Amino acid sequence: MLLATAPSLQKYKEMLTMSQFATQVDARKYEPKDKHAVIFQTFLDLKKGEFMELINDHDPRPLHYQFLAELDGQFSWEYLEQGPEVWRVAIGKM
């Protein structure tokens, strides 16, 4: 008897590539003073149901709090990778 198993969460996250995202923001390329503005503008440019991938060199938790304060109920936030060198987050527009 052959049993099918679901892929692990880690394997699923690895399968998420740029093709699943409308756009990608590599925050490591921006000056600290510009990062949040670029990320927010990119999010605002998404259509409902689209996702962006955020890549950063530290946990973007303060950005998440800013999203909650300004856009509560309008986005989804899913960590795809959590350091120690790279953090990746899928941010969806609801």
N, CA, C and O atoms as a CHARMM CRD file, in Angstrom:
* protein
*
  376
    1    1 MET  N      0.84800  -1.17700   0.00000 PROA 1      0.00000
    2    1 MET  CA     0.00000   0.00000   0.00000 PROA 1      0.00000
    3    1 MET  C      0.89100   1.23800   0.00000 PROA 1      0.00000
    4    1 MET  O      1.82500   1.34300   0.79500 PROA 1      0.00000
    5    2 LEU  N      0.59700   2.15800  -0.88700 PROA 2      0.00000
    6    2 LEU  CA     1.38200   3.38500  -1.00600 PROA 2      0.00000
    7    2 LEU  C      0.66300   4.51400  -0.28000 PROA 2      0.00000
    8    2 LEU  O     -0.50400   4.79500  -0.55300 PROA 2      0.00000
    9    3 LEU  N      1.35600   5.14700   0.62900 PROA 3      0.00000
   10    3 LEU  CA     0.77900   6.26300   1.37200 PROA 3      0.00000
   11    3 LEU  C      1.39800   7.56100   0.88600 PROA 3      0.00000
   12    3 LEU  O      2.62100   7.69500   0.82400 PROA 3      0.00000
   13    4 ALA  N      0.55200   8.50700   0.54600 PROA 4      0.00000
   14    4 ALA  CA     1.04000   9.82700   0.14300 PROA 4      0.00000
   15    4 ALA  C      1.17300  10.68700   1.39000 PROA 4      0.00000
   16    4 ALA  O      0.30700  10.67200   2.26500 PROA 4      0.00000
   17    5 THR  N      2.23300  11.41300   1.45800 PROA 5      0.00000
   18    5 THR  CA     2.41400  12.30600   2.60000 PROA 5      0.00000
   19    5 THR  C      2.47200  13.74100   2.11100 PROA 5      0.00000
   20    5 THR  O      2.99200  14.02900   1.03400 PROA 5      0.00000
   21    6 ALA  N      1.93900  14.61300   2.90600 PROA 6      0.00000
   22    6 ALA  CA     1.97300  16.03900   2.57600 PROA 6      0.00000
   23    6 ALA  C      3.38600  16.55900   2.78500 PROA 6      0.00000
   24    6 ALA  O      4.08900  16.11200   3.69100 PROA 6      0.00000
   25    7 PRO  N      3.80500  17.50400   1.94700 PROA 7      0.00000
   26    7 PRO  CA     5.14000  18.06900   2.15500 PROA 7      0.00000
   27    7 PRO  C      5.20300  18.80800   3.48300 PROA 7      0.00000
   28    7 PRO  O      4.21200  19.37100   3.94800 PROA 7      0.00000
   29    8 SER  N      6.36600  18.79600   4.07100 PROA 8      0.00000
   30    8 SER  CA     6.55000  19.52200   5.32700 PROA 8      0.00000
   31    8 SER  C      6.37700  21.01300   5.08800 PROA 8      0.00000
   32    8 SER  O      6.47700  21.48800   3.95700 PROA 8      0.00000
   33    9 LEU  N      6.11600  21.74400   6.16200 PROA 9      0.00000
   34    9 LEU  CA     5.96900  23.19000   6.05800 PROA 9      0.00000
   35    9 LEU  C      7.22700  23.81400   5.47800 PROA 9      0.00000
   36    9 LEU  O      7.14500  24.72100   4.64900 PROA 9      0.00000
   37   10 GLN  N      8.39000  23.33700   5.90400 PROA 10     0.00000
   38   10 GLN  CA     9.64700  23.88600   5.38200 PROA 10     0.00000
   39   10 GLN  C      9.74700  23.64600   3.88100 PROA 10     0.00000
   40   10 GLN  O     10.14500  24.54600   3.14100 PROA 10     0.00000
   41   11 LYS  N      9.39300  22.45500   3.42000 PROA 11     0.00000
   42   11 LYS  CA     9.45400  22.14300   1.99400 PROA 11     0.00000
   43   11 LYS  C      8.48100  23.02900   1.22800 PROA 11     0.00000
   44   11 LYS  O      8.80700  23.51500   0.14400 PROA 11     0.00000
   45   12 TYR  N      7.28400  23.24600   1.78400 PROA 12     0.00000
   46   12 TYR  CA     6.29800  24.11900   1.15400 PROA 12     0.00000
   47   12 TYR  C      6.85500  25.52500   1.00300 PROA 12     0.00000
   48   12 TYR  O      6.72300  26.14100  -0.05500 PROA 12     0.00000
   49   13 LYS  N      7.47500  26.02800   2.05400 PROA 13     0.00000
   50   13 LYS  CA     8.03500  27.37300   2.01200 PROA 13     0.00000
   51   13 LYS  C      9.15600  27.46700   0.99000 PROA 13     0.00000
   52   13 LYS  O      9.31100  28.49500   0.33200 PROA 13     0.00000
   53   14 GLU  N      9.93400  26.40800   0.85300 PROA 14     0.00000
   54   14 GLU  CA    11.00600  26.40000  -0.13700 PROA 14     0.00000
   55   14 GLU  C     10.44400  26.42200  -1.54900 PROA 14     0.00000
   56   14 GLU  O     11.08100  26.94700  -2.46300 PROA 14     0.00000
   57   15 MET  N      9.24900  25.85200  -1.73600 PROA 15     0.00000
   58   15 MET  CA     8.63700  25.81500  -3.06000 PROA 15     0.00000
   59   15 MET  C      8.11000  27.18400  -3.48300 PROA 15     0.00000
   60   15 MET  O      7.90900  27.43400  -4.67100 PROA 15     0.00000
   61   16 LEU  N      7.88700  28.06700  -2.51600 PROA 16     0.00000
   62   16 LEU  CA     7.41600  29.40800  -2.86100 PROA 16     0.00000
   63   16 LEU  C      8.56700  30.17600  -3.50100 PROA 16     0.00000
   64   16 LEU  O      9.55100  30.50500  -2.83800 PROA 16     0.00000
   65   17 THR  N      8.44200  30.44700  -4.74600 PROA 17     0.00000
   66   17 THR  CA     9.47200  31.18100  -5.47100 PROA 17     0.00000
   67   17 THR  C      8.88700  32.48000  -5.97700 PROA 17     0.00000
   68   17 THR  O      7.71900  32.78300  -5.73300 PROA 17     0.00000
   69   18 MET  N      9.68300  33.23200  -6.67000 PROA 18     0.00000
   70   18 MET  CA     9.24800  34.52600  -7.18200 PROA 18     0.00000
   71   18 MET  C      7.98100  34.39700  -8.02800 PROA 18     0.00000
   72   18 MET  O      7.20200  35.34700  -8.10000 PROA 18     0.00000
   73   19 SER  N      7.75300  33.24600  -8.67000 PROA 19     0.00000
   74   19 SER  CA     6.58300  33.09600  -9.53000 PROA 19     0.00000
   75   19 SER  C      5.27100  33.20000  -8.75200 PROA 19     0.00000
   76   19 SER  O      4.23000  33.46700  -9.35200 PROA 19     0.00000
   77   20 GLN  N      5.29400  32.99800  -7.43900 PROA 20     0.00000
   78   20 GLN  CA     4.08500  33.11800  -6.64000 PROA 20     0.00000
   79   20 GLN  C      3.85400  34.55100  -6.15500 PROA 20     0.00000
   80   20 GLN  O      2.82000  34.84200  -5.55300 PROA 20     0.00000
   81   21 PHE  N      4.78700  35.42100  -6.40800 PROA 21     0.00000
   82   21 PHE  CA     4.69600  36.79200  -5.91400 PROA 21     0.00000
   83   21 PHE  C      4.55000  37.76600  -7.07700 PROA 21     0.00000
   84   21 PHE  O      5.17900  37.60200  -8.12200 PROA 21     0.00000
   85   22 ALA  N      3.71500  38.77600  -6.88200 PROA 22     0.00000
   86   22 ALA  CA     3.57500  39.81300  -7.89700 PROA 22     0.00000
   87   22 ALA  C      4.85300  40.63500  -7.99600 PROA 22     0.00000
   88   22 ALA  O      5.21300  41.12100  -9.06800 PROA 22     0.00000
   89   23 THR  N      5.53400  40.78200  -6.86300 PROA 23     0.00000
   90   23 THR  CA     6.77200  41.56300  -6.83800 PROA 23     0.00000
   91   23 THR  C      7.59600  41.16300  -5.62100 PROA 23     0.00000
   92   23 THR  O      7.13600  40.43800  -4.73900 PROA 23     0.00000
   93   24 GLN  N      8.80300  41.65000  -5.60500 PROA 24     0.00000
   94   24 GLN  CA     9.73300  41.34400  -4.52200 PROA 24     0.00000
   95   24 GLN  C     10.44000  42.63000  -4.11300 PROA 24     0.00000
   96   24 GLN  O     10.83600  43.42900  -4.96100 PROA 24     0.00000
   97   25 VAL  N     10.59300  42.82100  -2.80800 PROA 25     0.00000
   98   25 VAL  CA    11.37300  43.94800  -2.29200 PROA 25     0.00000
   99   25 VAL  C     12.51800  43.37400  -1.47100 PROA 25     0.00000
  100   25 VAL  O     12.30100  42.71400  -0.45500 PROA 25     0.00000
  101   26 ASP  N     13.72800  43.63100  -1.92000 PROA 26     0.00000
  102   26 ASP  CA    14.91300  43.24500  -1.15800 PROA 26     0.00000
  103   26 ASP  C     15.33900  44.47800  -0.37200 PROA 26     0.00000
  104   26 ASP  O     16.06700  45.33100  -0.87800 PROA 26     0.00000
  105   27 ALA  N     14.87600  44.55800   0.86300 PROA 27     0.00000
  106   27 ALA  CA    15.09900  45.75100   1.68800 PROA 27     0.00000
  107   27 ALA  C     16.56900  45.97800   1.99200 PROA 27     0.00000
  108   27 ALA  O     16.95600  47.07600   2.39100 PROA 27     0.00000
  109   28 ARG  N     17.38700  44.96000   1.81000 PROA 28     0.00000
  110   28 ARG  CA    18.82300  45.10500   2.06500 PROA 28     0.00000
  111   28 ARG  C     19.46800  46.09800   1.10600 PROA 28     0.00000
  112   28 ARG  O     20.56400  46.59400   1.36900 PROA 28     0.00000
  113   29 LYS  N     18.79700  46.38900   0.00100 PROA 29     0.00000
  114   29 LYS  CA    19.34500  47.28800  -1.02000 PROA 29     0.00000
  115   29 LYS  C     19.06200  48.76000  -0.73800 PROA 29     0.00000
  116   29 LYS  O     19.58600  49.62900  -1.43600 PROA 29     0.00000
  117   30 TYR  N     18.25400  49.05200   0.25900 PROA 30     0.00000
  118   30 TYR  CA    17.82400  50.42600   0.52000 PROA 30     0.00000
  119   30 TYR  C     18.43300  50.97300   1.80100 PROA 30     0.00000
  120   30 TYR  O     18.76100  50.22700   2.72400 PROA 30     0.00000
  121   31 GLU  N     18.57600  52.28000   1.83400 PROA 31     0.00000
  122   31 GLU  CA    19.01500  52.95900   3.04900 PROA 31     0.00000
  123   31 GLU  C     17.92600  52.78400   4.11600 PROA 31     0.00000
  124   31 GLU  O     16.74100  52.75600   3.78300 PROA 31     0.00000
  125   32 PRO  N     18.31100  52.66700   5.38000 PROA 32     0.00000
  126   32 PRO  CA    17.30300  52.48200   6.44000 PROA 32     0.00000
  127   32 PRO  C     16.17700  53.50800   6.40400 PROA 32     0.00000
  128   32 PRO  O     15.02100  53.16000   6.64700 PROA 32     0.00000
  129   33 LYS  N     16.49100  54.75600   6.10900 PROA 33     0.00000
  130   33 LYS  CA    15.46400  55.80300   6.10600 PROA 33     0.00000
  131   33 LYS  C     14.43100  55.61700   4.98800 PROA 33     0.00000
  132   33 LYS  O     13.33700  56.17700   5.05900 PROA 33     0.00000
  133   34 ASP  N     14.77000  54.83700   3.96100 PROA 34     0.00000
  134   34 ASP  CA    13.88300  54.65800   2.80900 PROA 34     0.00000
  135   34 ASP  C     13.11100  53.34400   2.81500 PROA 34     0.00000
  136   34 ASP  O     12.13200  53.20300   2.08100 PROA 34     0.00000
  137   35 LYS  N     13.53200  52.38900   3.62400 PROA 35     0.00000
  138   35 LYS  CA    12.98000  51.03200   3.54800 PROA 35     0.00000
  139   35 LYS  C     11.46600  50.97500   3.71700 PROA 35     0.00000
  140   35 LYS  O     10.77500  50.41500   2.86700 PROA 35     0.00000
  141   36 HSD  N     10.94400  51.54100   4.79200 PROA 36     0.00000
  142   36 HSD  CA     9.51200  51.41200   5.06200 PROA 36     0.00000
  143   36 HSD  C      8.67800  52.08300   3.97800 PROA 36     0.00000
  144   36 HSD  O      7.63800  51.55400   3.58600 PROA 36     0.00000
  145   37 ALA  N      9.11400  53.22900   3.49000 PROA 37     0.00000
  146   37 ALA  CA     8.36600  53.92300   2.43400 PROA 37     0.00000
  147   37 ALA  C      8.31100  53.07800   1.16300 PROA 37     0.00000
  148   37 ALA  O      7.25900  52.97800   0.53100 PROA 37     0.00000
  149   38 VAL  N      9.42500  52.47800   0.78900 PROA 38     0.00000
  150   38 VAL  CA     9.46600  51.63200  -0.40900 PROA 38     0.00000
  151   38 VAL  C      8.55900  50.41600  -0.22900 PROA 38     0.00000
  152   38 VAL  O      7.79800  50.06300  -1.13000 PROA 38     0.00000
  153   39 ILE  N      8.64100  49.78600   0.92400 PROA 39     0.00000
  154   39 ILE  CA     7.84000  48.58600   1.18500 PROA 39     0.00000
  155   39 ILE  C      6.35000  48.92000   1.18900 PROA 39     0.00000
  156   39 ILE  O      5.55400  48.19400   0.59400 PROA 39     0.00000
  157   40 PHE  N      5.96900  50.00400   1.84800 PROA 40     0.00000
  158   40 PHE  CA     4.55500  50.39000   1.89100 PROA 40     0.00000
  159   40 PHE  C      4.03900  50.74900   0.50500 PROA 40     0.00000
  160   40 PHE  O      2.92800  50.36100   0.14700 PROA 40     0.00000
  161   41 GLN  N      4.81900  51.48100  -0.28100 PROA 41     0.00000
  162   41 GLN  CA     4.37100  51.84400  -1.62400 PROA 41     0.00000
  163   41 GLN  C      4.21200  50.60100  -2.49400 PROA 41     0.00000
  164   41 GLN  O      3.26200  50.49400  -3.27000 PROA 41     0.00000
  165   42 THR  N      5.13800  49.67300  -2.36100 PROA 42     0.00000
  166   42 THR  CA     5.03700  48.42400  -3.11700 PROA 42     0.00000
  167   42 THR  C      3.77400  47.67100  -2.72100 PROA 42     0.00000
  168   42 THR  O      3.06800  47.14600  -3.58200 PROA 42     0.00000
  169   43 PHE  N      3.48700  47.61400  -1.43100 PROA 43     0.00000
  170   43 PHE  CA     2.26600  46.95600  -0.96500 PROA 43     0.00000
  171   43 PHE  C      1.02700  47.66200  -1.51900 PROA 43     0.00000
  172   43 PHE  O      0.11000  47.00200  -2.00800 PROA 43     0.00000
  173   44 LEU  N      0.99200  48.97900  -1.44900 PROA 44     0.00000
  174   44 LEU  CA    -0.17300  49.73100  -1.92700 PROA 44     0.00000
  175   44 LEU  C     -0.40700  49.52400  -3.41600 PROA 44     0.00000
  176   44 LEU  O     -1.54300  49.60400  -3.88200 PROA 44     0.00000
  177   45 ASP  N      0.65800  49.25900  -4.16800 PROA 45     0.00000
  178   45 ASP  CA     0.54400  49.03100  -5.60800 PROA 45     0.00000
  179   45 ASP  C      0.02600  47.63000  -5.95400 PROA 45     0.00000
  180   45 ASP  O     -0.34300  47.37500  -7.10000 PROA 45     0.00000
  181   46 LEU  N     -0.00500  46.72600  -4.97600 PROA 46     0.00000
  182   46 LEU  CA    -0.53300  45.38400  -5.22700 PROA 46     0.00000
  183   46 LEU  C     -2.03300  45.44400  -5.47300 PROA 46     0.00000
  184   46 LEU  O     -2.72500  46.32800  -4.96600 PROA 46     0.00000
  185   47 LYS  N     -2.52600  44.48800  -6.26000 PROA 47     0.00000
  186   47 LYS  CA    -3.96400  44.30200  -6.41000 PROA 47     0.00000
  187   47 LYS  C     -4.42500  43.36300  -5.29900 PROA 47     0.00000
  188   47 LYS  O     -3.63500  42.58100  -4.77000 PROA 47     0.00000
  189   48 LYS  N     -5.69700  43.44400  -4.95100 PROA 48     0.00000
  190   48 LYS  CA    -6.23300  42.52300  -3.93800 PROA 48     0.00000
  191   48 LYS  C     -5.97400  41.08900  -4.37400 PROA 48     0.00000
  192   48 LYS  O     -6.18500  40.72200  -5.53000 PROA 48     0.00000
  193   49 GLY  N     -5.51000  40.28800  -3.41900 PROA 49     0.00000
  194   49 GLY  CA    -5.21000  38.89100  -3.69900 PROA 49     0.00000
  195   49 GLY  C     -3.78000  38.63200  -4.12800 PROA 49     0.00000
  196   49 GLY  O     -3.36300  37.47700  -4.21700 PROA 49     0.00000
  197   50 GLU  N     -3.02300  39.68000  -4.39300 PROA 50     0.00000
  198   50 GLU  CA    -1.61800  39.50900  -4.77400 PROA 50     0.00000
  199   50 GLU  C     -0.72700  39.50600  -3.53900 PROA 50     0.00000
  200   50 GLU  O     -1.10500  39.98100  -2.46800 PROA 50     0.00000
  201   51 PHE  N      0.46300  38.95500  -3.72600 PROA 51     0.00000
  202   51 PHE  CA     1.45400  38.87000  -2.65900 PROA 51     0.00000
  203   51 PHE  C      2.76300  39.48700  -3.10700 PROA 51     0.00000
  204   51 PHE  O      3.11800  39.45600  -4.28500 PROA 51     0.00000
  205   52 MET  N      3.46200  40.03900  -2.15400 PROA 52     0.00000
  206   52 MET  CA     4.83000  40.49400  -2.38700 PROA 52     0.00000
  207   52 MET  C      5.74100  39.70900  -1.46100 PROA 52     0.00000
  208   52 MET  O      5.32100  39.24900  -0.40000 PROA 52     0.00000
  209   53 GLU  N      6.98600  39.56300  -1.87300 PROA 53     0.00000
  210   53 GLU  CA     7.97800  38.92600  -1.02000 PROA 53     0.00000
  211   53 GLU  C      8.91000  40.00200  -0.49800 PROA 53     0.00000
  212   53 GLU  O      9.47400  40.77700  -1.27000 PROA 53     0.00000
  213   54 LEU  N      9.06800  40.04600   0.80200 PROA 54     0.00000
  214   54 LEU  CA     9.99700  40.96600   1.44900 PROA 54     0.00000
  215   54 LEU  C     11.21100  40.16900   1.89600 PROA 54     0.00000
  216   54 LEU  O     11.07800  39.12200   2.53000 PROA 54     0.00000
  217   55 ILE  N     12.38400  40.66600   1.56500 PROA 55     0.00000
  218   55 ILE  CA    13.64000  40.05700   2.00000 PROA 55     0.00000
  219   55 ILE  C     14.37300  41.09300   2.82900 PROA 55     0.00000
  220   55 ILE  O     14.48900  42.25000   2.42400 PROA 55     0.00000
  221   56 ASN  N     14.86900  40.68000   3.99500 PROA 56     0.00000
  222   56 ASN  CA    15.54200  41.62500   4.88400 PROA 56     0.00000
  223   56 ASN  C     16.68400  40.92000   5.61200 PROA 56     0.00000
  224   56 ASN  O     16.75700  39.69100   5.63800 PROA 56     0.00000
  225   57 ASP  N     17.56800  41.71500   6.19800 PROA 57     0.00000
  226   57 ASP  CA    18.71100  41.15800   6.92600 PROA 57     0.00000
  227   57 ASP  C     18.46800  41.11100   8.43400 PROA 57     0.00000
  228   57 ASP  O     19.36700  40.76600   9.20000 PROA 57     0.00000
  229   58 HSD  N     17.25900  41.45700   8.85400 PROA 58     0.00000
  230   58 HSD  CA    16.87600  41.35500  10.26300 PROA 58     0.00000
  231   58 HSD  C     15.36600  41.13600  10.32900 PROA 58     0.00000
  232   58 HSD  O     14.66000  41.31900   9.33700 PROA 58     0.00000
  233   59 ASP  N     14.88700  40.75100  11.48500 PROA 59     0.00000
  234   59 ASP  CA    13.45800  40.50700  11.66200 PROA 59     0.00000
  235   59 ASP  C     12.69000  41.80300  11.42700 PROA 59     0.00000
  236   59 ASP  O     12.93500  42.79100  12.11900 PROA 59     0.00000
  237   60 PRO  N     11.75800  41.82200  10.46100 PROA 60     0.00000
  238   60 PRO  CA    11.00300  43.04300  10.17400 PROA 60     0.00000
  239   60 PRO  C      9.80500  43.24700  11.10500 PROA 60     0.00000
  240   60 PRO  O      8.78200  43.79100  10.68900 PROA 60     0.00000
  241   61 ARG  N      9.92600  42.82400  12.33700 PROA 61     0.00000
  242   61 ARG  CA     8.82500  42.94800  13.30400 PROA 61     0.00000
  243   61 ARG  C      8.33100  44.39300  13.45300 PROA 61     0.00000
  244   61 ARG  O      7.11800  44.60000  13.49200 PROA 61     0.00000
  245   62 PRO  N      9.21500  45.40900  13.53800 PROA 62     0.00000
  246   62 PRO  CA     8.70600  46.78900  13.62600 PROA 62     0.00000
  247   62 PRO  C      7.85000  47.17200  12.41500 PROA 62     0.00000
  248   62 PRO  O      6.87100  47.90600  12.54900 PROA 62     0.00000
  249   63 LEU  N      8.22100  46.67600  11.24500 PROA 63     0.00000
  250   63 LEU  CA     7.42400  46.92200  10.04700 PROA 63     0.00000
  251   63 LEU  C      6.05800  46.25300  10.17900 PROA 63     0.00000
  252   63 LEU  O      5.04400  46.83000   9.78500 PROA 63     0.00000
  253   64 HSD  N      6.02600  45.05900  10.72200 PROA 64     0.00000
  254   64 HSD  CA     4.76100  44.35800  10.94000 PROA 64     0.00000
  255   64 HSD  C      3.85200  45.17100  11.86000 PROA 64     0.00000
  256   64 HSD  O      2.65300  45.29500  11.61100 PROA 64     0.00000
  257   65 TYR  N      4.43300  45.71900  12.92000 PROA 65     0.00000
  258   65 TYR  CA     3.64400  46.56600  13.82900 PROA 65     0.00000
  259   65 TYR  C      3.11000  47.80300  13.10500 PROA 65     0.00000
  260   65 TYR  O      1.98400  48.23400  13.35700 PROA 65     0.00000
  261   66 GLN  N      3.90700  48.36500  12.21700 PROA 66     0.00000
  262   66 GLN  CA     3.45300  49.52700  11.45100 PROA 66     0.00000
  263   66 GLN  C      2.30900  49.12400  10.51300 PROA 66     0.00000
  264   66 GLN  O      1.33800  49.86700  10.37400 PROA 66     0.00000
  265   67 PHE  N      2.41300  47.97300   9.87700 PROA 67     0.00000
  266   67 PHE  CA     1.31900  47.47200   9.04200 PROA 67     0.00000
  267   67 PHE  C      0.04900  47.31000   9.87900 PROA 67     0.00000
  268   67 PHE  O     -1.03700  47.69700   9.44600 PROA 67     0.00000
  269   68 LEU  N      0.18700  46.73700  11.07800 PROA 68     0.00000
  270   68 LEU  CA    -0.98000  46.56200  11.95500 PROA 68     0.00000
  271   68 LEU  C     -1.61000  47.90000  12.32200 PROA 68     0.00000
  272   68 LEU  O     -2.83400  48.02300  12.35900 PROA 68     0.00000
  273   69 ALA  N     -0.78500  48.89100  12.59200 PROA 69     0.00000
  274   69 ALA  CA    -1.29000  50.20500  12.99700 PROA 69     0.00000
  275   69 ALA  C     -1.97600  50.93300  11.84300 PROA 69     0.00000
  276   69 ALA  O     -2.97800  51.61900  12.04500 PROA 69     0.00000
  277   70 GLU  N     -1.43800  50.78200  10.63900 PROA 70     0.00000
  278   70 GLU  CA    -1.93600  51.56900   9.51200 PROA 70     0.00000
  279   70 GLU  C     -2.87200  50.80800   8.57700 PROA 70     0.00000
  280   70 GLU  O     -3.70500  51.41700   7.90500 PROA 70     0.00000
  281   71 LEU  N     -2.74200  49.48100   8.53000 PROA 71     0.00000
  282   71 LEU  CA    -3.49000  48.70800   7.53800 PROA 71     0.00000
  283   71 LEU  C     -4.13500  47.46400   8.13900 PROA 71     0.00000
  284   71 LEU  O     -4.27800  46.45200   7.45100 PROA 71     0.00000
  285   72 ASP  N     -4.51900  47.52100   9.38400 PROA 72     0.00000
  286   72 ASP  CA    -5.08300  46.35400  10.06500 PROA 72     0.00000
  287   72 ASP  C     -6.26000  45.79000   9.27600 PROA 72     0.00000
  288   72 ASP  O     -7.16100  46.52600   8.87200 PROA 72     0.00000
  289   73 GLY  N     -6.24100  44.48400   9.06300 PROA 73     0.00000
  290   73 GLY  CA    -7.31600  43.82100   8.33600 PROA 73     0.00000
  291   73 GLY  C     -7.19000  43.87500   6.82700 PROA 73     0.00000
  292   73 GLY  O     -8.03900  43.33200   6.12100 PROA 73     0.00000
  293   74 GLN  N     -6.14800  44.51800   6.31500 PROA 74     0.00000
  294   74 GLN  CA    -5.98900  44.67700   4.87400 PROA 74     0.00000
  295   74 GLN  C     -4.81800  43.88100   4.31100 PROA 74     0.00000
  296   74 GLN  O     -4.51800  43.97400   3.12100 PROA 74     0.00000
  297   75 PHE  N     -4.15100  43.09500   5.16200 PROA 75     0.00000
  298   75 PHE  CA    -2.96200  42.37100   4.70300 PROA 75     0.00000
  299   75 PHE  C     -2.83000  41.04900   5.44600 PROA 75     0.00000
  300   75 PHE  O     -3.41000  40.84800   6.51300 PROA 75     0.00000
  301   76 SER  N     -2.05500  40.16500   4.85500 PROA 76     0.00000
  302   76 SER  CA    -1.63500  38.94000   5.54200 PROA 76     0.00000
  303   76 SER  C     -0.11600  38.97500   5.63500 PROA 76     0.00000
  304   76 SER  O      0.55300  39.60300   4.81400 PROA 76     0.00000
  305   77 TRP  N      0.41500  38.29900   6.63600 PROA 77     0.00000
  306   77 TRP  CA     1.86000  38.33700   6.92300 PROA 77     0.00000
  307   77 TRP  C      2.29600  36.92300   7.26900 PROA 77     0.00000
  308   77 TRP  O      1.83400  36.35900   8.26100 PROA 77     0.00000
  309   78 GLU  N      3.17800  36.34500   6.46500 PROA 78     0.00000
  310   78 GLU  CA     3.63200  34.96700   6.68100 PROA 78     0.00000
  311   78 GLU  C      5.15100  34.91000   6.56300 PROA 78     0.00000
  312   78 GLU  O      5.71900  35.17300   5.50300 PROA 78     0.00000
  313   79 TYR  N      5.79300  34.56200   7.67100 PROA 79     0.00000
  314   79 TYR  CA     7.24000  34.37200   7.61900 PROA 79     0.00000
  315   79 TYR  C      7.54500  33.13200   6.78700 PROA 79     0.00000
  316   79 TYR  O      6.96300  32.07100   7.00800 PROA 79     0.00000
  317   80 LEU  N      8.45300  33.27000   5.83600 PROA 80     0.00000
  318   80 LEU  CA     8.90900  32.14700   5.02700 PROA 80     0.00000
  319   80 LEU  C     10.27700  31.66500   5.48500 PROA 80     0.00000
  320   80 LEU  O     10.61600  30.48800   5.35600 PROA 80     0.00000
  321   81 GLU  N     11.04700  32.58800   6.01800 PROA 81     0.00000
  322   81 GLU  CA    12.38700  32.28200   6.53300 PROA 81     0.00000
  323   81 GLU  C     12.66600  33.25500   7.66800 PROA 81     0.00000
  324   81 GLU  O     12.36500  34.44300   7.55500 PROA 81     0.00000
  325   82 GLN  N     13.23600  32.76300   8.75700 PROA 82     0.00000
  326   82 GLN  CA    13.45400  33.60700   9.93600 PROA 82     0.00000
  327   82 GLN  C     14.89600  33.53400  10.41900 PROA 82     0.00000
  328   82 GLN  O     15.18600  32.98100  11.48000 PROA 82     0.00000
  329   83 GLY  N     15.79100  34.10500   9.61900 PROA 83     0.00000
  330   83 GLY  CA    17.17200  34.27500  10.02500 PROA 83     0.00000
  331   83 GLY  C     17.96600  32.99900  10.12800 PROA 83     0.00000
  332   83 GLY  O     17.49200  31.92900   9.74600 PROA 83     0.00000
  333   84 PRO  N     19.15400  33.10500  10.63400 PROA 84     0.00000
  334   84 PRO  CA    19.71000  34.27600  11.32100 PROA 84     0.00000
  335   84 PRO  C     20.26700  35.35300  10.38700 PROA 84     0.00000
  336   84 PRO  O     20.49200  36.48300  10.81900 PROA 84     0.00000
  337   85 GLU  N     20.49100  35.01800   9.11000 PROA 85     0.00000
  338   85 GLU  CA    21.07000  36.01500   8.20400 PROA 85     0.00000
  339   85 GLU  C     20.03900  36.66500   7.29400 PROA 85     0.00000
  340   85 GLU  O     20.18600  37.82900   6.92000 PROA 85     0.00000
  341   86 VAL  N     19.00400  35.92600   6.93700 PROA 86     0.00000
  342   86 VAL  CA    17.99400  36.42900   6.00500 PROA 86     0.00000
  343   86 VAL  C     16.60300  36.14000   6.56200 PROA 86     0.00000
  344   86 VAL  O     16.33100  35.05300   7.07200 PROA 86     0.00000
  345   87 TRP  N     15.74300  37.12500   6.45500 PROA 87     0.00000
  346   87 TRP  CA    14.32200  36.97200   6.78600 PROA 87     0.00000
  347   87 TRP  C     13.54900  37.17800   5.49600 PROA 87     0.00000
  348   87 TRP  O     13.81800  38.12000   4.75000 PROA 87     0.00000
  349   88 ARG  N     12.59000  36.30200   5.23000 PROA 88     0.00000
  350   88 ARG  CA    11.71400  36.42900   4.07000 PROA 88     0.00000
  351   88 ARG  C     10.27500  36.38700   4.56700 PROA 88     0.00000
  352   88 ARG  O      9.90900  35.54500   5.38700 PROA 88     0.00000
  353   89 VAL  N      9.46500  37.31400   4.05200 PROA 89     0.00000
  354   89 VAL  CA     8.06600  37.40600   4.46600 PROA 89     0.00000
  355   89 VAL  C      7.19600  37.52700   3.22000 PROA 89     0.00000
  356   89 VAL  O      7.49900  38.30000   2.31200 PROA 89     0.00000
  357   90 ALA  N      6.11300  36.75400   3.18700 PROA 90     0.00000
  358   90 ALA  CA     5.09100  36.91200   2.15500 PROA 90     0.00000
  359   90 ALA  C      4.02700  37.83600   2.73100 PROA 90     0.00000
  360   90 ALA  O      3.41900  37.53600   3.75900 PROA 90     0.00000
  361   91 ILE  N      3.81000  38.95300   2.06200 PROA 91     0.00000
  362   91 ILE  CA     2.81200  39.93100   2.49700 PROA 91     0.00000
  363   91 ILE  C      1.73000  39.97900   1.42200 PROA 91     0.00000
  364   91 ILE  O      2.00800  40.29700   0.26600 PROA 91     0.00000
  365   92 GLY  N      0.50100  39.66300   1.81100 PROA 92     0.00000
  366   92 GLY  CA    -0.59800  39.63800   0.86000 PROA 92     0.00000
  367   92 GLY  C     -1.55000  40.80100   1.07400 PROA 92     0.00000
  368   92 GLY  O     -1.73300  41.28200   2.19200 PROA 92     0.00000
  369   93 LYS  N     -2.14700  41.23900  -0.01600 PROA 93     0.00000
  370   93 LYS  CA    -3.13500  42.32200   0.06100 PROA 93     0.00000
  371   93 LYS  C     -4.52300  41.69800   0.04100 PROA 93     0.00000
  372   93 LYS  O     -4.88400  40.97000  -0.88300 PROA 93     0.00000
  373   94 MET  N     -5.28900  42.00200   1.08000 PROA 94     0.00000
  374   94 MET  CA    -6.63200  41.42300   1.20900 PROA 94     0.00000
  375   94 MET  C     -7.68300  42.40100   0.72300 PROA 94     0.00000
  376   94 MET  O     -8.87500  42.09200   0.75300 PROA 94     0.00000
